[in-house]
Amino acid sequence: MKKAIVAFLAVILAATPALADVRLWSYDAADRVTRALTQGLTFEVRRGLFGAVSVLKIHATTSRGSAEVKWGGPAETLSVLPAGARERDVYQIVPEGEGRGLVRALCPSADAAWLVMGRVRAGRPLTMHAVGLWADGRYRHCVQLNYAFRGDWTAPEPGRPVID
């Protein structure tokens, strides 16, 4: 019996990467402040075997531009959120490439920034907070962004050309 369970778990774990898929979930700005800063965003997300979603990259929906994000960040990012905020998933904006521009757009003059989001789910609205770290070592809440879900697409396979 134990061998059968171990064999079953080994098959499931080996199949996990094959069952995970990368999707593109697009969101439109849902309020004036969000529209002024981003218009809309498209998230490149990876869905895991049991439905867990992690954000890999953020693309500007209305213009060319993208930034990589990494899951995780300091606890201080959560401590500066507005009262009543329930978002808890922290992503660091990778400062290389266009990520630096995103940091500056969301948190002007900050040295680094994180995005604190609720659970990213297809078909559901999304609230996201930008939190910055300044040269004085203090974390500050920069802005709350609100989005309405727009659509869900399968991402092209790596190395496969995209046809316009």
Secondary structure by P-SEA (a helix, b strand, c coil): caaaaaaaaaaaaaaccccbbbbbbbbccccaaaaaccccccccccccccbbbbbcccccccccbbbbbbccccccccccccccccccbbbbcccccaaaaaaaaacccccbbbbbbccccccbbbbbbbbbbccccbbbbcbbbbbccccccccccccccccc
